[in-house]
């Protein structure tokens, strides 16, 4: 018997309708500040997943109505949902398909200067490592094994739906963007109540 909770989702069309009717739920975007800055749903709050996990008890007291969690595709939002549910927060939903689905539906977004999304960055770094070590392996025996290790890491990332390279890349200044301060987020949540 499984004790895993069922994550409730909500479609972009339903969220879009609620926003249009003036009944928008709280939209918490759990992507990195850099990703959020590039494109986000108007009126959403940026609370990166790590910040949300660390301060979920503080956030709980400011999120008593319906909350929709947003990320790029839905994975980080599901992790955020689990963290907030463990803190006792009800009325949580995950935006089905994340920002990818929101944009595909033609819904309104706010854009700033574009940055490469994390998946594209991972492909660039992994591909570059494999290419360079493959070419260097012609001159230096055994160097190609670095590329093999990267391939193994990507296979594990796909099977486990996690990505160590993505986590490492998210720490770079390019991806961090302006630091999300939990006090600022809570102040914004209070003022919107």
Buried (B, 14 or more C-beta within 10 A) or exposed (E): EEEEEEBEBBBBEBBBEBBEEEEBBBBBBBBBBBBBBBBBBEEBBBBBBBBBBEBBEBBBEBBEEBBBBBBBBBBBBBBBBBBBBEBEBEBBBBBBBBBBBBBEEEBEBEEEEEBBBBEEBBEEBBEEBBEEBBEBBEEEEEBBEBBEEBEEBBEEBEEEEEBEBBEEBBEEEEBBBEEBEBEEBBEEBEEEE
